[in-house]
Amino acid sequence: MRNDHWLDGDVAFRSLNEQGFGLYEPAGGSAPDIAGKNIANPIAQILSLALLLRYSLDADDAACAIERAINRALEEGIRTGDLARGAAAVSTDEMGDIIARYVAEGV
């Protein structure tokens, strides 16, 4: 299962050398205007971890668990402010905690 329900901005990139060493990062900039406000969307950063697990550590099951957890959160309508479009929004910390809980629960 990969990126079934991810939204614009929820993108992570990977760059691998021939030996499989990789750099993994979320798309977008550093967003200094929202630094320290607990309103950033952490999904692309979390997806960067999934890429590291899959491509550098050969831990596809763990990567899939993260992707399933993100999909579940989005399917349930859980959004940070940038994606909420007027609906209730969760903070950066809350989104991260929800995704971590879903990974732990094995959704």
Secondary structure, DSSP 4 states (H G I P E B T S, - for coil): --SSS--TT--EEEEE-TT--EEEEESS---GGGTTSS-S--HHHHHHHHHHHHHTS--HHHHHHHHHHHHHHHHTT--BHHHHTTS--B-HHHHHHHHHHHHHHT-
